[in-house]
Amino acid sequence: MNVLYFAWVRERIGLPVEDVTTSAATVADLVEELRGREERYAAAFADTSALRVALDQELAEFDAPLAGVREVAFFPPMTGG
């Protein structure tokens, strides 16, 4: 699946998008796999309460299942202005 990173998540990881092969059942499982990759991922996902996630461009929760999902996007909460 494609995993997209936005704003400071992208800055910490150093990539805007990557193709990830995973056996994760949920978004939270995917985050744990990513955290275990290397320090830059651990830093980006240190506080998931500061992140939002979208699955195939629909907002979702971290306990959402990944079955059939083609795209996961991680980003900080959006603010208006």
Secondary structure as GFF3:
##gff-version 3
##sequence-region A 1 81
A	DSSP	beta_strand	2	5	.	.	.	ID=ss1
A	DSSP	alpha_helix	8	13	.	.	.	ID=ss2
A	DSSP	beta_strand	17	19	.	.	.	ID=ss3
A	DSSP	alpha_helix	27	35	.	.	.	ID=ss4
A	DSSP	alpha_helix	39	44	.	.	.	ID=ss5
A	DSSP	three_ten_helix	48	50	.	.	.	ID=ss6
A	DSSP	beta_strand	52	55	.	.	.	ID=ss7
A	DSSP	beta_strand	58	60	.	.	.	ID=ss8
A	DSSP	beta_strand	71	75	.	.	.	ID=ss9
###
